[in-house]
Amino acid sequence: MRKIERPETLKRFGERFKKFRQAADVSQEQVHYATGIAQPHLSEIETGSRNIGLTHIAVLAEFFGLTDSELLDYSAPLPSSEELKKSIRGFLKKNGIDPATFLKKGLANTLRTKVLPSKFLSSPRFAKEVADLLKDKFGADFTTTAISQALENLRKKGLVVKLPTDKKSKFQYRKSDKN
């Protein structure tokens, strides 16, 4: 049997999937959490280096509130960000997925891609200030504990610096000089 390879098709699908994901403002980790499709596979799908089956296409389409054919229609426009987010909320509810945990899966990504590139962490900030920024600017509600944990993970990666304050249990964070 002859093997048929169509790398351009994989690349086009990957680019379309990535556009949907970015328009919905969700991370690969969040998609993994909600769909069960491994995050490394999602990365390979986006780069066009993984051929996925119909089951994965169906799950991804359902996640975004689409039919399979709508996800595969490369010429069709993307729904609005709000429509996608509403569909994702419906998917979470239908599948019994805790929205709070789903949001937490996106916290590190939001800090890495939206907060760190901004000037907000150029000066030292408490976790409460970061939580207020996320709520005001992105409508994301996180506890200061969740923010501190995410910032601590970014500190371990060398992306932020943890600074002591005059209160023993309170710390401030700022961007690392490496950024």
C-alpha positions in Angstrom: 0.0 0.0 0.0 1.3 3.4 -1.0 1.9 5.9 1.9 0.4 9.4 1.1 2.0 12.3 2.9 0.6 15.8 2.8 2.8 18.0 5.1 1.1 21.2 3.8 -2.2 19.9 5.1 -0.8 19.2 8.5 0.8 22.7 8.6 -2.5 24.4 7.5 -4.5 22.6 10.1 -1.9 23.4 12.8 -1.9 27.0 11.9 -5.7 27.1 12.0 -5.9 25.3 15.4 -3.3 27.7 16.8 -5.3 30.7 15.6 -8.4 29.3 17.4 -6.4 28.7 20.6 -4.9 32.1 20.6 -8.2 33.8 19.8 -9.8 32.0 22.7 -6.8 33.1 24.8 -6.1 29.6 26.1 -2.8 27.8 26.6 -1.8 24.4 25.2 -1.8 23.2 28.8 -5.5 24.3 29.2 -6.5 22.5 26.0 -4.7 19.4 27.3 -6.5 19.7 30.7 -9.9 20.0 29.0 -9.5 17.5 26.2 -7.0 15.0 27.4 -4.8 15.5 24.3 -1.2 15.6 25.5 0.4 19.0 25.5 3.5 17.9 23.5 1.0 16.5 20.8 -0.8 19.9 20.8 2.6 21.6 20.2 3.3 19.2 17.3 -0.1 19.7 15.9 0.5 23.5 15.8 3.8 23.1 14.0 2.3 20.6 11.5 4.6 17.8 12.6 1.9 15.5 14.0 -0.9 13.9 12.0 -4.0 13.5 14.3 -7.0 11.3 13.9 -10.6 12.1 13.5 -11.3 11.6 17.2 -8.9 14.4 18.1 -10.4 16.6 15.4 -13.9 16.0 16.8 -12.8 16.7 20.4 -10.9 19.9 19.4 -13.9 21.1 17.3 -16.3 20.4 20.3 -13.9 22.3 22.6 -14.2 25.4 20.4 -18.0 24.9 19.9 -17.6 23.9 16.2 -18.4 21.0 14.0 -15.6 19.0 12.6 -16.1 20.5 9.1 -16.0 24.1 10.6 -12.6 23.4 12.2 -11.3 22.0 8.9 -12.7 24.8 6.7 -9.5 26.8 6.3 -11.2 29.6 4.3 -13.9 30.2 7.0 -13.3 33.1 9.4 -12.7 32.5 13.1 -15.5 33.2 15.5 -15.0 36.1 17.9 -12.9 35.7 21.0 -16.0 36.0 23.1 -17.9 33.3 21.1 -15.0 31.0 21.5 -14.7 31.6 25.3 -18.4 31.0 25.6 -18.2 27.7 23.7 -15.2 26.6 25.9 -17.2 27.4 29.1 -20.0 25.3 27.7 -17.6 22.4 26.9 -16.2 22.6 30.4 -19.7 22.5 32.0 -20.9 19.7 29.7 -17.8 17.6 30.6 -17.8 18.3 34.3 -14.5 20.2 34.2 -13.8 22.6 37.1 -13.5 26.1 35.5 -11.3 27.3 38.4 -8.8 24.6 37.8 -9.0 25.2 34.0 -8.2 28.9 34.6 -5.3 28.1 36.9 -3.8 26.0 34.2 -3.5 29.2 32.1 -2.1 31.3 34.9 1.6 30.6 34.2 1.1 31.1 30.5 -0.7 34.4 31.1 2.1 35.6 33.4 4.8 34.5 30.9 3.1 35.9 27.7 1.2 38.9 28.9 2.6 40.2 32.2 6.3 39.6 31.8 6.6 41.3 28.4 4.8 44.4 29.8 6.5 46.9 32.1 4.3 46.0 35.0 6.9 43.8 36.7 9.8 46.2 36.0 9.3 47.4 39.6 8.7 45.2 42.6 5.1 44.0 43.0 3.2 42.0 45.6 1.1 39.0 44.5 -2.0 41.0 45.3 -1.0 43.7 42.8 -0.5 41.0 40.1 -3.9 39.5 41.0 -5.5 42.9 40.7 -3.9 43.5 37.3 -5.1 40.1 36.0 -8.6 40.8 37.2 -8.7 44.4 35.8 -7.0 43.8 32.5 -7.9 40.2 31.6 -11.0 39.4 33.7 -9.1 36.5 35.3 -9.7 36.0 39.0 -6.9 34.3 40.9 -6.0 34.0 44.5 -2.8 35.6 45.8 -1.7 32.1 46.7 -2.1 30.9 43.1 -0.2 34.0 41.9 2.6 33.4 44.4 2.9 29.8 43.3 3.0 30.7 39.7 5.6 33.5 40.3 7.7 31.1 42.3 7.7 28.7 39.4 8.8 31.6 37.1 11.5 32.4 39.7 12.9 28.9 39.5 13.1 29.4 35.7 15.0 32.6 36.2 12.3 34.8 34.8 11.5 36.7 37.9 13.3 37.7 41.1 11.8 37.2 44.6 12.5 40.1 46.9 12.1 40.1 50.7 10.1 42.9 52.4 9.8 44.1 56.0 7.1 41.5 56.6 8.4 38.0 57.0 5.7 36.2 55.0 5.3 38.8 52.3 7.5 39.0 49.2 7.6 41.1 46.1 8.5 40.0 42.6 10.0 41.8 39.6 11.3 40.8 36.2 14.7 39.2 36.2 17.4 41.3 34.5 17.7 38.5 32.0 14.3 39.6 30.5 
